[in-house]
């Protein structure tokens, strides 16, 4: 099994299917994975197989490294389209997440004012006021919602702690539209969330959340479970079209 463990605190830039030229910000250790989900499709592998030994990067570590990289890129005439908080797990778990977001926005404004600040999150920490408020400041507040079916969540996303998807949906509503919903569609043995059983209630939840955008995608890299497969382009486009028909902008990345 091939997995990707990202350097910390800065990696890239890399070309993102959904975001353009992305400079990554990893708030987690550089030698392993720390996440409140243990998704069977995660490109970083399973939590149990990639336990870190290094500490989290500090707020100062992140600020210095990000400033250095942005200065270097500016001198080379290169500008990122987006600064993306992602990496080896859930970025909002960092105890200084809110302060680091503020630092990143200041550095963005100084070195690459047209770049967007994005956060890729699984939504497990959005109930925390400091996390919620920080996410309201970023340009792209991208939150995972693969389904609202608890059984599927436990089989595929595999939360490591208590997780109530209905409560998460309610918290997603409190962003008042300042949120992008990101959903993984995939197939495998006795596993397929492209069917009406999953899509219809998911779409209703999306309509209730009223996000600014929805991003649907499918597996693109090797996964910890080799039996997982891409869904077809036709299936993904059909789901995208249902979201658009509901009045919400949606993109599909195959």
PyMOL commands that set and color helices and strands:
alter all, ss='L'
color gray80, all
select helices_A, chain A and resi 47-49+59-75+91-93+97-111+129-135+150-157+165-173+196-209+233-245
alter helices_A, ss='H'
color red, helices_A
select strands_A, chain A and resi 10-16+20-26+82-86+116-121+140-144+180-184+186-188+191-192+213-217+229-230+250-253
alter strands_A, ss='S'
color yellow, strands_A
deselect
rebuild
show_as cartoon
